[in-house]
Amino acid sequence: MNNDYQDFIKKVYKKTGIDLSCYKEAQMKRRLTSLYEKKGFKNFQQFFDAMEMDQTVLNEFLDRMTINVSEFYRNGKRWEVLKNKIIPQLLAKSKRLKVWSAACSTGEEPYTIAMVLSHFMPLSQIKILATDIDENVIKRAKIGIYPERSLAEVPEDIKRKFFTKEGLFYKVNDEVKRTVTFKKHNLLADPFESNFDLIVCRNVLIYFTEDAKEILYKKFSAALKPGGILFVGSTEQIFNPHLYGLKSEDTFFYLKI
Ligand SMILES: C[S@@+](CC[C@H](N)C(=O)[O-])C[C@H]1O[C@@H](n2cnc3c(N)ncnc32)[C@H](O)[C@@H]1O
């Protein structure tokens, strides 16, 4: 039974370049097993054979393995720290900031970064790179239309300034959309750009094995300028940040030494 999953990992890697062995096994196996059982398959072998024959099954697999939940200003207090402490600190060192939202899902996170930065500079001067492994979420991010629940933590003035209500949905205004460049990127396989002032990578490291996390911390550290900041999710504290050339600057913010 275990070999069934190990074989599946190898075949998926060959087919898609996605390395499931870097994701926590029990959790990933549970998610994928419940999907294939629902579809009437008996094991990972049958599931993979169906993925080979039918693109929709492959898409369902991708949809299940990438957990896409996101929202604007997720964990609002942390974004206050970003605005009140971290950004002023970064701007004291350089006027233009190079910013990356890594594993950006449907776009709420990079658009939130743009809205926070707009307190300090005109939107026309803001440039954010936003990446995700999942092309479907990138398509949705580019459209920029969200249900009300995604905006629960958005401050009222920001909501009025940067969103247009369309029926039951909220559309991010074009000036905000223009600040973000979306690209497909696999954190576990693709090269990283360098010289970032700020990297925001939240609520994805939690799904990875300890080994994969360590590699990523090193790569994020190498991608930051000295004095640059890595902002992680609210369950993703880095133990021993100094091992990666980082130090804690505030809760869930790490400074590149
Ligand atoms: C829970 S969402 C987090 C979204 C956003 N960062 C936030 O905190 O609200 C996790 C995202 O990680 C992406 N992801 C999973 N594995 C990835 C990988 N290897 N490389 C890049 N993105 C990945 C998924 O597609 C998903 O959109």
The ligand as a Gaussian input file, in Angstrom:
#p B3LYP/6-31G(d) Opt

LIG

0 1
 C       -2.988000      28.309000       1.392000
 S       -2.434000      29.102000      -0.086000
 C       -1.638000      30.528000       0.592000
 C       -2.001000      31.796000      -0.133000
 C       -1.439000      33.081000       0.482000
 N       -0.006000      33.064000       0.529000
 C       -2.011000      33.326000       1.871000
 O       -1.287000      33.203000       2.855000
 O       -3.213000      33.612000       1.971000
 C       -1.077000      28.045000      -0.568000
 C       -0.636000      28.242000      -2.008000
 O        0.621000      27.575000      -2.184000
 C        0.680000      27.115000      -3.516000
 N        1.739000      26.091000      -3.616000
 C        1.728000      24.820000      -3.160000
 N        2.891000      24.212000      -3.468000
 C        3.656000      25.135000      -4.124000
 C        4.954000      25.113000      -4.706000
 N        5.696000      23.999000      -4.669000
 N        5.430000      26.230000      -5.315000
 C        4.666000      27.363000      -5.367000
 N        3.428000      27.441000      -4.836000
 C        2.929000      26.338000      -4.228000
 C       -0.720000      26.588000      -3.767000
 O       -1.005000      26.509000      -5.150000
 C       -1.577000      27.621000      -3.025000
 O       -2.048000      28.617000      -3.914000

